[in-house]
Amino acid sequence: MPDEETLNADINTIADLTSDRPAESLSAEQGPAPSQLHEAPHLQTIQPGEHLDAAQVEELMGDEKADEEEAQQANRALEQREGVDPGTES
């Protein structure tokens, strides 16, 4: 864990980088209503009473096993970078 001096240096660096913000106030405008948005061609519309077949459900859900393995690999890599021994710490 970093010491207090290192943390203060990091905070000061962040403050230095963010202090150049414009002083003017920016206002957000309301966007179009959902009914005015373009139709999203990648989304399947399901009408009441319609059902998805098994292939459509599988396509939407993806490969859970591959996703889980990818997440485990990412977690192991993160633990190694943090200096945590995945075999002894949880």
C-alpha positions as CSV (number, residue, x, y, z in Angstrom):
1,M,0.0,0.0,0.0
2,P,1.4,3.4,-0.9
3,D,2.5,5.8,1.9
4,E,0.8,9.1,2.7
5,E,3.4,11.1,0.8
6,T,2.9,9.1,-2.4
7,L,-0.8,9.5,-2.1
8,N,-0.6,13.2,-1.6
9,A,1.7,13.5,-4.7
10,D,-0.8,11.5,-6.7
11,I,-3.7,13.7,-5.6
12,N,-1.7,16.9,-6.4
13,T,-0.9,15.5,-9.8
14,I,-4.5,14.8,-10.5
15,A,-5.5,18.3,-9.2
16,D,-2.9,19.9,-11.5
17,L,-4.3,18.1,-14.5
18,T,-7.9,18.9,-13.8
19,S,-7.5,22.6,-12.8
20,D,-7.6,23.8,-16.5
21,R,-11.4,23.4,-16.8
22,P,-13.3,26.2,-18.4
23,A,-15.0,28.5,-15.9
24,E,-18.1,28.8,-18.0
25,S,-21.2,26.8,-17.1
26,L,-22.2,24.1,-19.6
27,S,-25.9,23.2,-19.8
28,A,-27.3,20.0,-21.1
29,E,-30.1,19.9,-23.5
30,Q,-32.9,17.4,-23.6
31,G,-32.5,14.8,-26.4
32,P,-35.2,13.3,-28.5
33,A,-38.0,11.3,-27.0
34,P,-37.7,7.5,-27.4
35,S,-40.5,7.5,-30.0
36,Q,-38.4,9.8,-32.1
37,L,-35.2,7.7,-32.1
38,H,-34.2,5.7,-35.1
39,E,-34.9,2.0,-34.9
40,A,-32.0,-0.2,-33.9
41,P,-31.6,-2.8,-36.6
42,H,-29.4,-5.0,-34.3
43,L,-32.3,-5.5,-31.8
44,Q,-34.8,-8.2,-32.4
45,T,-38.4,-7.1,-31.7
46,I,-40.6,-9.7,-30.1
47,Q,-44.3,-9.3,-30.3
48,P,-46.6,-10.4,-27.5
49,G,-47.3,-14.0,-27.8
50,E,-44.0,-14.8,-29.8
51,H,-41.3,-16.9,-28.3
52,L,-37.6,-17.3,-29.0
53,D,-36.4,-20.6,-30.2
54,A,-33.4,-22.3,-28.5
55,A,-30.9,-21.0,-31.1
56,Q,-32.0,-17.4,-30.5
57,V,-31.8,-17.8,-26.8
58,E,-28.3,-19.4,-27.1
59,E,-27.2,-16.5,-29.3
60,L,-28.4,-13.9,-26.8
61,M,-26.9,-15.6,-23.8
62,G,-23.6,-16.3,-25.3
63,D,-21.1,-19.0,-24.2
64,E,-21.2,-18.9,-20.4
65,K,-18.3,-21.3,-20.0
66,A,-16.0,-19.3,-22.2
67,D,-17.1,-16.0,-20.5
68,E,-16.4,-17.6,-17.1
69,E,-12.9,-18.9,-18.1
70,E,-12.1,-15.4,-19.6
71,A,-13.1,-13.8,-16.3
72,Q,-11.0,-16.2,-14.3
73,Q,-8.0,-15.5,-16.4
74,A,-8.5,-11.7,-16.0
75,N,-8.8,-12.1,-12.3
76,R,-5.6,-14.2,-12.1
77,A,-3.7,-11.6,-14.1
78,L,-5.0,-8.8,-11.9
79,E,-4.0,-10.7,-8.7
80,Q,-0.5,-11.3,-10.1
81,R,-0.1,-7.6,-10.9
82,E,-1.3,-6.6,-7.4
83,G,1.1,-9.1,-5.9
84,V,-1.6,-11.3,-4.5
85,D,-0.9,-15.0,-4.4
86,P,-4.2,-16.5,-5.7
87,G,-3.4,-19.9,-4.1
88,T,-3.2,-18.5,-0.5
89,E,-5.3,-15.3,-0.4
90,S,-9.0,-14.7,-1.2
